[in-house]
Amino acid sequence: MNNDRIIITTVYNRTAAFYMSDGKAVRIRVLNDEKAFSLGTIVIGRVKKILESSAACFVDIGDDKDYFMSVPKDISSVIFTDGGEHSCIRNEDHILVQISSEEVKLKAPCVTTKISLRSRYVVIEPGKGVSFSGKLNAEFKKKIVLPPNIDTFSSKYHIIIRTESAELDDMGQLARDLAGLDETYSLVIQKAGTSRLKNVLYRESSGVKALLEEWLKFGAGEVISDLDKYKDDIASAAGIRNVTYTEYKDRDYPPCKLYKLESAVDNALGKRVSLRSGAFLVIEQGETLTAIDVNSGHRIKGDKEEISYSINIEAVSEIFRQLKLRNISGMILVDFINTTDPDHESGLIEEVRKYIKNDDVMCKYVDITGLGLMEITRKRVRMSLAEQWKASN
């Protein structure tokens, strides 16, 4: 029986979503009011400032932020609203852009001219051909029978077959998704030629629906909420996935009390994380990097080498749970307990790589520095939980 559930409720006067697995929060996201410019939004932007030295520029799309954009070497696919031919991108040009990442720490939010659209099963973007999500295993790639008319679309777009396509019995759904995306894409490009500056031409699903589309793929069997304003969005997303939607009605004993969500938030924002063995982690999130210290506490009694190694292995699981829970990104330095056995070092690296492989965010083991710190990088997509919590205050 699947005990994973998603809870959407109010905690500490903030609306937040919690992904619960085995009674523990493994993901938390603050749900702010709907923003006009959320991830995936396609809008007409104005090139505000060219950065000649870095082949980049800042773009104004209509709010109070400057969006960073890398200027493509080949601008043939860039959509200029004046319809004319351009040999390069210049200040004051009006171009079609899509928000590709949020503001994270000191990093500006980003837009791209590489316009993409996605459904549950496929993504289309500029280019040609078909590729597969890196999460799809080799056996599935060999067995999959693509729709016979996929060449019609792969000659117009680069098509990415998403991980969730593995659950399909009818691959005809891929063709139906492609047809719908193709129609939307064509309409966006057509509208770009007649749209004014800062006009929004496409917006992805609402915040709650987008979150559920993202999180339900992790296997939750139930969505629980006591918030009426999200009722329709939750019912729609849950219905598509055939999961249970429970409208929580007890106003005297809200979900945050029943599921101890305030404690989950306190722990996720705290620096110290206890391990079952009695050891603990200390997590320090800075502006440019996150430092994690593995501390044995009073655990080491006996063979120091073996116990240190067992604590390190235990810590790896909790570290990657915390990375997901807190949405930590960028450079991560982990100070594991020192061991002298080379097999223990290689075993620790292998364990880290195992968890990296299963992370739904792009993550990479880099090296162990001369000071014995393990360096890991994790792709920046959204603000960390700490930043979300602070921004919603």
C-alpha distance (Angstrom), angle and dihedral (degrees) to the residues before:
residue distance angle dihedral
M1 . . .
N2 3.81 . .
N3 3.80 110.5 .
D4 3.82 95.6 177.7
R5 3.79 112.9 117.8
I6 3.79 139.8 170.6
I7 3.80 118.6 -134.4
I8 3.81 122.3 -163.5
T9 3.77 113.5 -171.3
T10 3.80 146.7 115.9
V11 3.81 119.7 -71.9
Y12 3.81 123.7 173.8
N13 3.84 88.7 -10.0
R14 3.79 91.9 -56.7
T15 3.78 128.4 108.8
A16 3.78 108.6 -124.2
A17 3.79 141.5 166.4
F18 3.80 122.7 -137.2
Y19 3.79 127.3 -164.9
M20 3.80 105.9 -152.8
S21 3.80 123.4 -162.8
D22 3.82 122.4 175.9
G23 3.79 88.1 -10.0
K24 3.82 93.9 -55.9
A25 3.79 129.1 108.1
V26 3.80 107.6 -118.0
R27 3.81 96.9 169.8
I28 3.80 131.7 25.9
R29 3.79 127.2 -178.2
V30 3.79 129.6 178.5
L31 3.81 112.0 -132.8
N32 3.78 110.2 -146.5
D33 3.78 125.4 -174.7
E34 3.79 112.8 -68.7
K35 3.79 111.0 -78.6
A36 3.79 123.6 -144.7
F37 3.79 89.6 -137.5
S38 3.80 108.3 45.4
L39 3.80 127.2 150.6
G40 3.80 112.7 -61.0
T41 3.82 95.2 22.3
I42 3.82 113.0 144.1
V43 3.80 114.6 -148.4
I44 3.80 143.0 157.7
G45 3.81 106.9 -101.7
R46 3.80 135.2 -171.9
V47 3.79 120.4 -130.5
K48 3.78 101.4 -122.8
K49 3.79 104.5 177.7
I50 3.80 132.7 3.8
L51 3.82 115.4 -141.9
E52 3.80 99.8 -152.7
S53 3.80 96.0 -175.7
S54 3.80 95.0 56.8
A55 3.82 103.9 32.9
A56 3.78 90.0 -117.1
C57 3.77 141.7 105.0
F58 3.78 144.0 -165.2
V59 3.79 119.3 -111.5
D60 3.81 130.2 -157.1
I61 3.80 113.0 -145.4
G62 3.79 99.9 170.1
D63 3.79 109.8 -78.4
D64 3.80 130.0 84.0
K65 3.81 95.9 -85.8
D66 3.78 133.7 92.4
Y67 3.79 109.4 -133.6
F68 3.79 117.8 -147.2
M69 3.80 117.4 -133.4
S70 3.79 131.1 -178.2
V71 3.80 108.8 -136.5
P72 3.82 109.6 -127.1
K73 3.80 116.9 -125.0
D74 3.80 89.4 -133.0
I75 3.81 109.4 48.1
S76 3.79 95.2 179.6
S77 3.82 90.4 106.5
V78 3.83 94.5 48.0
I79 3.81 111.8 111.1
F80 3.83 112.0 -136.5
T81 3.79 113.3 -168.3
D82 3.81 94.1 -140.9
G83 3.80 90.1 66.0
G84 3.80 92.3 -133.6
E85 3.78 129.6 127.2
H86 3.80 116.6 -94.8
S87 3.78 130.2 -168.5
C88 3.81 93.3 -165.7
I89 3.80 142.6 -2.0
R90 3.82 114.3 -91.8
N91 3.78 137.3 -175.6
E92 3.82 113.1 -76.8
D93 3.81 94.0 21.6
H94 3.80 113.1 142.2
I95 3.79 110.5 -136.7
L96 3.79 140.4 168.1
V97 3.83 111.5 -104.8
Q98 3.79 138.4 170.4
I99 3.80 126.7 -147.3
S100 3.79 106.3 -113.2
S101 3.82 103.2 172.9
E102 3.78 139.9 11.4
E103 3.77 126.8 -121.6
V104 3.81 106.8 -78.7
K105 3.81 122.6 -171.9
L106 3.83 105.7 -55.0
K107 3.80 92.9 -15.9
A108 3.81 117.0 105.2
P109 3.82 120.1 -126.8
C110 3.80 112.8 -95.0
V111 3.78 138.3 -136.2
T112 3.77 129.9 -170.4
T113 3.78 136.9 -159.3
K114 3.81 88.2 -142.0
I115 3.78 96.8 98.3
S116 3.81 115.1 -157.4
L117 3.79 135.0 176.2
R118 3.76 126.8 -162.7
S119 3.76 140.9 -165.1
R120 3.76 128.2 -173.0
Y121 3.81 91.3 -82.7
V122 3.81 109.7 24.9
V123 3.81 143.8 30.5
I124 3.80 126.5 -152.5
E125 3.80 123.6 -160.4
P126 3.83 138.4 155.3
G127 3.79 113.4 -60.0
K128 3.78 135.6 50.2
G129 3.78 138.3 -87.1
V130 3.79 137.2 39.8
S131 3.80 130.1 -79.3
F132 3.77 135.7 170.0
S133 3.79 134.7 -124.5
G134 3.78 111.1 -96.5
K135 3.81 88.1 -125.4
L136 3.83 92.3 65.5
N137 3.77 111.6 96.3
A138 3.79 123.3 -122.6
E139 3.82 93.0 -113.1
F140 3.81 92.2 58.7
K141 3.80 91.9 47.2
K142 3.80 90.2 54.6
K143 3.80 94.4 47.6
I144 3.80 101.0 41.1
V145 3.80 115.3 109.9
L146 3.79 108.3 -153.3
P147 3.82 119.5 -147.5
P148 3.83 112.2 -85.9
N149 3.82 92.4 -122.3
I150 3.81 95.2 52.1
D151 3.83 89.8 105.7
T152 3.80 87.5 67.3
F153 3.77 89.3 63.6
S154 3.82 100.2 32.2
S155 3.81 89.2 59.6
K156 3.85 88.1 59.8
Y157 3.81 102.3 35.0
H158 3.74 143.6 19.4
I159 3.81 103.1 -108.3
I160 3.80 122.3 -153.6
I161 3.79 116.5 -162.7
R162 3.82 104.6 -143.2
T163 3.80 127.0 -136.8
E164 3.79 93.6 -107.6
S165 3.81 91.4 63.6
A166 3.82 86.1 80.5
E167 3.81 88.6 75.9
L168 3.81 93.6 57.0
D169 3.80 121.2 109.8
D170 3.80 92.2 -178.5
M171 3.80 112.8 52.2
G172 3.77 87.2 -171.0
Q173 3.81 84.6 84.7
L174 3.80 87.7 70.8
A175 3.80 89.7 58.5
R176 3.80 91.4 48.2
D177 3.80 91.4 49.4
L178 3.80 91.3 48.1
A179 3.78 92.0 50.6
G180 3.80 91.2 51.6
L181 3.81 93.5 46.7
D182 3.80 91.2 46.4
E183 3.80 90.8 54.0
T184 3.81 92.4 48.2
Y185 3.81 92.8 45.5
S186 3.80 92.4 51.0
L187 3.80 91.0 48.9
V188 3.83 92.1 50.8
I189 3.81 92.2 50.8
Q190 3.80 90.9 46.3
K191 3.82 92.8 50.2
A192 3.81 91.3 47.6
G193 3.78 90.7 69.2
T194 3.80 93.2 59.7
S195 3.81 102.3 30.2
R196 3.76 127.1 107.7
L197 3.77 128.0 -123.5
K198 3.84 114.3 -69.8
N199 3.80 93.7 12.2
V200 3.81 111.6 147.1
L201 3.80 109.2 -131.5
Y202 3.80 99.8 177.0
R203 3.78 136.6 13.8
E204 3.79 126.4 -175.3
S205 3.80 123.5 -130.4
S206 3.79 121.2 -52.4
G207 3.80 116.3 -80.8
V208 3.80 94.6 -98.7
K209 3.80 94.9 43.5
A210 3.80 91.6 47.2
L211 3.79 90.8 49.1
L212 3.80 92.1 50.0
E213 3.79 92.2 46.6
E214 3.81 87.4 53.9
W215 3.81 99.0 41.6
L216 3.80 101.4 38.6
K217 3.79 89.7 66.3
F218 3.82 87.3 69.6
G219 3.79 89.1 70.2
A220 3.82 108.5 -99.2
G221 3.79 111.9 164.1
E222 3.80 98.0 -161.1
V223 3.80 141.7 34.2
I224 3.81 117.1 -155.3
S225 3.80 125.0 -169.9
D226 3.79 139.7 158.4
L227 3.82 93.6 -167.3
D228 3.79 113.3 105.1
K229 3.81 94.7 -166.2
Y230 3.83 91.0 68.7
K231 3.79 94.9 42.9
D232 3.80 97.7 107.3
D233 3.81 95.3 42.7
I234 3.80 92.4 48.9
A235 3.80 93.3 46.1
S236 3.81 90.6 50.3
A237 3.81 95.7 48.4
A238 3.81 93.5 42.4
G239 3.80 91.0 48.1
I240 3.80 92.6 54.4
R241 3.79 89.8 53.0
N242 3.80 95.5 40.9
V243 3.80 92.0 -125.7
T244 3.79 126.3 140.5
Y245 3.80 118.5 -94.1
T246 3.80 112.5 -157.5
E247 3.80 118.8 -167.2
Y248 3.79 104.3 -149.6
K249 3.81 109.5 -139.9
D250 3.82 107.0 174.6
R251 3.83 103.5 105.3
D252 3.80 92.6 176.3
Y253 3.79 94.0 59.0
P254 3.83 107.4 31.3
P255 3.83 124.9 -164.1
C256 3.80 92.2 -101.8
K257 3.81 88.5 65.5
L258 3.80 97.6 39.0
Y259 3.82 93.7 50.6
K260 3.86 96.4 32.1
L261 3.79 91.4 -121.8
E262 3.79 94.9 159.4
S263 3.81 88.4 61.5
A264 3.81 89.2 47.5
V265 3.81 89.9 55.2
D266 3.81 92.8 45.1
N267 3.80 90.8 51.8
A268 3.81 93.3 45.3
L269 3.79 91.8 52.6
G270 3.80 95.1 41.6
K271 3.79 126.0 95.3
R272 3.80 99.7 -134.2
V273 3.80 123.5 68.2
S274 3.81 119.5 -175.9
L275 3.80 122.4 -140.7
R276 3.80 124.2 -147.8
S277 3.80 91.9 -113.7
G278 3.80 92.3 60.3
A279 3.78 93.5 -101.2
F280 3.81 119.3 114.3
L281 3.80 145.6 -158.8
V282 3.79 126.9 -126.1
I283 3.82 112.0 -154.5
E284 3.80 119.6 -163.6
Q285 3.81 114.3 -175.4
G286 3.81 112.8 -161.2
E287 3.78 133.1 177.8
T288 3.80 95.6 -94.6
L289 3.80 105.9 17.2
T290 3.78 143.8 15.0
A291 3.80 121.5 -129.6
I292 3.82 120.2 -156.6
D293 3.79 120.6 -170.5
V294 3.81 120.9 -163.0
N295 3.80 108.6 -148.5
S296 3.80 124.0 -170.5
G297 3.80 93.9 -152.6
H298 3.81 106.9 -168.0
R299 3.79 93.9 -34.0
I300 3.82 101.5 106.8
K301 3.79 109.7 96.1
G302 3.78 115.9 139.7
D303 3.79 127.1 6.4
K304 3.81 101.5 20.3
E305 3.80 94.9 -163.7
E306 3.80 95.6 52.1
I307 3.80 95.0 41.7
S308 3.83 92.0 47.4
Y309 3.79 89.6 52.0
S310 3.82 92.8 48.8
I311 3.82 90.5 50.2
N312 3.82 90.7 50.0
I313 3.81 91.5 51.1
E314 3.81 90.6 48.0
A315 3.81 89.7 48.5
V316 3.82 93.5 55.1
S317 3.81 92.2 64.9
E318 3.80 92.7 49.0
I319 3.81 93.3 44.0
F320 3.79 92.2 57.0
R321 3.81 90.7 44.8
Q322 3.79 88.3 54.2
L323 3.82 92.9 47.2
K324 3.81 89.2 57.1
L325 3.79 95.0 39.1
R326 3.82 94.2 50.5
N327 3.83 94.7 31.4
I328 3.79 90.2 -128.5
S329 3.78 114.7 -175.7
G330 3.78 141.7 169.6
M331 3.79 121.8 42.0
I332 3.81 116.3 -2.5
L333 3.81 122.3 -170.6
V334 3.81 117.0 -165.1
D335 3.78 121.3 -164.5
F336 3.80 103.1 -157.6
I337 3.80 120.9 -172.7
N338 3.80 108.6 -82.7
T339 3.80 116.9 -103.6
T340 3.80 128.2 179.8
D341 3.81 101.9 -155.4
P342 3.86 109.9 98.3
D343 3.81 89.2 -149.4
H344 3.78 89.4 58.7
E345 3.80 91.3 52.4
S346 3.81 92.6 49.4
G347 3.82 90.4 44.7
L348 3.80 90.2 52.6
I349 3.80 92.1 49.8
E350 3.80 90.3 48.9
E351 3.82 90.5 51.6
V352 3.82 91.2 50.1
R353 3.81 91.2 49.5
K354 3.81 90.0 51.3
Y355 3.80 91.1 57.3
I356 3.80 92.1 42.7
K357 3.80 89.3 56.0
N358 3.81 90.3 55.2
D359 3.80 95.9 45.4
D360 3.81 111.9 111.4
V361 3.83 89.3 -147.4
M362 3.80 119.0 69.0
C363 3.78 105.7 -94.9
K364 3.81 132.6 171.3
Y365 3.79 137.5 -165.3
V366 3.81 106.6 -136.4
D367 3.79 110.2 177.4
I368 3.78 147.3 -69.8
T369 3.79 109.0 -90.8
G370 3.79 126.2 -133.8
L371 3.80 88.1 -98.3
G372 3.81 91.0 56.5
L373 3.81 96.7 -105.3
M374 3.78 118.1 140.7
E375 3.79 112.6 -132.1
I376 3.80 119.9 -149.6
T377 3.79 129.0 170.7
R378 3.80 125.5 -153.4
K379 3.79 124.7 -169.4
R380 3.79 117.4 -103.5
V381 3.80 110.6 -127.0
R382 3.79 108.6 139.2
M383 3.75 136.5 10.2
S384 3.78 116.0 -79.9
L385 3.80 117.3 -101.7
A386 3.82 89.9 -105.4
E387 3.82 90.5 54.8
Q388 3.81 92.4 45.3
W389 3.80 90.4 50.6
K390 3.79 92.5 49.0
A391 3.83 94.1 45.3
S392 3.82 91.6 52.1
N393 3.80 93.5 52.4
